[in-house]
């Protein structure tokens, strides 16, 4: 009896779920969401989607329901933009399956299967409940493209990010949720950034990250993306995050090398941190802390279980039964600060390190450090003074520096910061603060300064006598500091300091070697882990190298035969070729034949030539594309050929033209990336369909996926003509495919649009033009 009641209750639950699904499907109408009719064309649907997406994008619309509205708009467009899904929705009211009757048969089969075998199939419920449960877990970690570009990427230089790519209708996404939730709770507490990307609503971001399937898990560190390829287990995720971190963050310290490690403060200009713990391996929390503060401190780890460490623990009075962190500054025999706790928390460690971020008398090695140690005065109550020791570089402590360091240790104040500068490395900076004459030549000096603005303006006072570190010198400096509290006008001199040179910047050769090693390691990892999509850059590089190698041999062989053939040409043909060099010309046949000297080859960019001339363009090559219409084709092509003729000697430049009458949508999609990375205008302006793009020139780099844009200046004749046509412009219909009326503009104003193209081409070859990056090249319909 109880079994029968239980079966009836399950049947009632199944019927209830089916009813809820039907009601939810009836409530969502993609045509109503986009505001189009059922007979709307794909162009109308795309136009309506763009307009609504701009209006309801969460980054532009601050309405509380904007995000939900934007999700509905994206889902509606996903259904209606796919002819198969649209047909299924029109016939069966749902676009989830390839055919509606198959979906109905599957539901009937599941019901019978459940009733006969009392078996619960999780996929029966589809995803309304599961998606809500996922959203409640991942809601605070959802990423948008603008958030990723503006916040996650810059923040990845301080902490690694673990990002999950998910979507609806994904069974595997549900299976990994418990493991993902546990890993997030653990890793987020250690300082790892967490992100979730919904591929259905953030396709642009998912494509930018290179995620082509769901679920996918990837890590981001220093702006670099790495994919997780192992089984989704909590320990594997932890090891993946640990593998993202550089291997030289924390140095293993023992009795043999601790003196050398702590003595490195003078060369590195950083405090040194030691963690004493009983774990054989360095804890992940400590590695993450070292990565976050790698620019300011050096980190070492001491395993107290090793033999011979007793001498170090006894010298620094360390309790080996609890984790202990010691910070050493200029004195290697005595720690400047210490903290000890059985359960080290991230916030406690961060606060402790923030209080000991700099040395007692740090050396100014670059302009960034100068800004941090000597900030600009913001108000009279927030005055910050810098006491600077200008001294010569020494391998060991010299007496002036030792006395200056002792004075800094005895006079720690919130308003005063003690720093020093090597005058032989920063000569221009030191000469600005020192008075003229031979008084301070080869000697140390002390200056007190206050910064007034970020441009380098300071007020200062330099002690009248060289700094020797004597008691009288200390007494004079102490008197100045006491007097400065009462009378800020003591700093009577004024100057503009030059920027400090970066003393610790690596050499160009080292930077090149680091970049090369990173690239080689990426390629090596791609060989074993990445799929064919991620292997394409490596394969492209290999085949390009082979093509260049064999192509050079073939071209050389043909060039030898051509030289012999050209030597037999009549003198009349040679004179004809020389005459052709003086005046460039453009013919229709030049787009299909091998270009001769004196000609500019300009091909039309169509769906046939699109792949070879742009998408698969060789690395280092660019395609310069002229935008024109049928009415302006002849005049603009002639002017374009004259302007770019002097640049045809470069083999890496290709020249094409694009018909605005055929491919306006492709051009407008591309020009959207010439704005900000994420902001979207609220709505189209009233002249959206009238915009005249004739005369625009785009330099497209197909391999690196960016372009440079040339906008033609308006000639005086055109502006006057446009002014006289203001009345006609108001009566122009938005649907006019020809755009703005000509109003009597002749060929001369059209040619004037390209008057500055040659200057723009020079900047293009110099690499000084602004670049606009895109995630992928759109299809040329």
Secondary structure, DSSP 4 states (H G I P E B T S, - for coil): -HHHHHHHHHHHHHHHHHHHHHHHHHH--HHHHHT--TT--HHHHHHHHHHHHHHH-TTT---TTHHHHHHHHHHHHHHHTSHHHHHHHHHHS--SSS-HHHHHHHHHHHHHHHHHH----GGGGTTHHHHHHHHHHHGGGB--HHHIIIIIHHHTTTS-EEEEEE-SS-HHHHHTHHHHHHHHHHHHHHT-EEEEEETTT-HHHHHHHT--SSSEEEEEETTEEEE--S---HHHHHHHHHHHS-TTSEEE--TTTHHHHHTTHHHH-SEEEEEEES-SSPPHHHHHHHHHTTTTEEEEEEETTSTT-HHHHHHTT--TTS-EEEEE-S-SSS-SEEEE-SS--HHHHHHHHHTT-S-TTEE--SHHHHHHHSPPP-SGGG--EEEEEEE---SS--HHHHHHHHHHHH---SSEEEEEEETTTSHHHHHHHSPSSSTTTTS-EEEEEEE-STTSEEEEEE-SS-----HHHHHHHHHHHHHHHH-GGG--EEEEPPPPP-TTPPPHHHHHHHHHHHHHHHHHHHHHT--HHHHHHHHHHHHHHHHHHHHHHHHHHHHHHHHHHHTTS-HHHHHHHHHHHHS-B--GGGGTSPPPTTB--EEE--TTTHIIIIITPPTT-EEEEEEE-TTTHHHHHHHHHHHHGGGTT-TTEEEEEEETTT-HHHHHHHHGGGS-SS---SS--TTGGG---TT-EEEEETTTTEEEEEPPPPPHHHHHHHHHTHHHHHT--TT-TT-S--TT--HHHHHHTTTTHHHHHHHHHHT-S--EE-SSPPP--
